[in-house]
Structures are given as C-alpha cells and as structure tokens.
Amino acid sequence: MAQVCRKCRVSGKVQGVFFRATTAQRANELGITGYARNEADGNVEILACGESTLVDRFCEWLWEGSAYARVVDVQCESVDCEVPGDFRTL
C-alpha cells in the first residue's frame, strides 16, 4: 500500500468548536499520523500521513468535522514527509 502525506487547510467556523479534537480522534481511528493546529487567521492546518486510501477518506471527512463546525472549504496538497507516532493537536 502506498504511503502519502497531505497538508490541508480547513476554512470556516473551525476554531473553538472541538474541530481539532474530533479530527485527531478520526485520524487515530484510521491510523493516520500527523497533526491539526489552529492558524492565526481562524483556519486549521492539518498534516495527514498514512496509507493513501485512508488519507483520501480522512481528507473527505474533513468536510464534516465536529458537530459544531461549519466547514466552508478544504484545500489539500501532497507533501513529502514522514510523521512518526500518533496524530496530535498543536
């Protein structure tokens, strides 16, 4: 299975609504490594690394997010990297 890493930027009401925590939970369920961190402009940056079909599924899920989030855009790009360990929030 091919391993990939994608960096995503999620826009909308995604800070202060448990988006990062819910994202970390979903990533850990799928065996995805990486991180989710708030950006100063109100967006959330996510790095997701793992088996390509699982990362694809995870990136599609970002449109849902937490129950209180209102995602208006998700932009993902492939990046070269390896992130050992569990998915974490920063």
URJOGI-V218793 format. One record per residue. N is the residue number from 1. SS is DSSP state (helix for helix, strand for strand, loop for the rest). PSI is psi as a letter, one per 20 degrees, with the letter a starting at -180 (NA if undefined). D_FIRST is the distance of its C-alpha to the first C-alpha in Angstrom with 2 decimals. Layout:
BEGIN
{{N/SS/PSI/D_FIRST} {N/SS/PSI/D_FIRST}}
END
This chain:
BEGIN
{{1/loop/p/0.00} {2/loop/p/3.80} {3/strand/p/6.51} {4/strand/r/9.73} {5/strand/p/13.30} {6/strand/p/15.95} {7/strand/p/19.61} {8/strand/q/21.52} {9/strand/p/25.25} {10/strand/p/26.64} {11/strand/q/30.30} {12/strand/b/32.94} {13/strand/n/34.37} {14/loop/j/31.53} {15/loop/p/33.49} {16/loop/j/35.59} {17/loop/k/34.03} {18/loop/k/31.42} {19/helix/g/28.63} {20/helix/g/27.02} {21/helix/g/27.40} {22/helix/h/25.97} {23/helix/g/23.02} {24/helix/g/22.37} {25/helix/g/22.70} {26/helix/g/20.19} {27/helix/g/17.63} {28/helix/h/18.22} {29/helix/h/17.91} {30/helix/i/14.35} {31/loop/k/13.44} {32/loop/p/13.67} {33/strand/r/15.57} {34/strand/b/18.21} {35/strand/r/21.68} {36/strand/p/24.13} {37/strand/q/27.54} {38/strand/q/30.67} {39/loop/q/32.02} {40/loop/h/35.75} {41/loop/j/35.85} {42/loop/i/34.74} {43/loop/r/31.11} {44/strand/p/28.07} {45/strand/p/25.42} {46/strand/p/21.93} {47/strand/p/19.08} {48/strand/p/15.74} {49/strand/p/12.68} {50/strand/a/9.41} {51/strand/p/6.18} {52/helix/g/7.33} {53/helix/h/8.70} {54/helix/h/10.32} {55/helix/h/11.76} {56/helix/g/13.04} {57/helix/g/14.65} {58/helix/g/16.08} {59/helix/h/17.54} {60/helix/h/19.16} {61/helix/h/20.57} {62/loop/h/22.27} {63/loop/h/24.82} {64/loop/g/26.00} {65/loop/b/26.19} {66/loop/r/28.92} {67/loop/h/31.80} {68/loop/i/34.21} {69/loop/q/32.10} {70/strand/n/32.88} {71/strand/p/29.98} {72/strand/i/31.29} {73/strand/q/28.53} {74/strand/p/24.92} {75/strand/p/23.93} {76/strand/q/20.42} {77/strand/q/19.42} {78/strand/p/16.46} {79/loop/q/17.37} {80/loop/o/16.48} {81/loop/r/16.49} {82/loop/p/15.29} {83/loop/o/16.98} {84/loop/q/17.25} {85/loop/a/18.65} {86/loop/r/19.19} {87/strand/p/19.67} {88/strand/q/23.33} {89/strand/q/26.15} {90/loop/NA/28.35}}
END
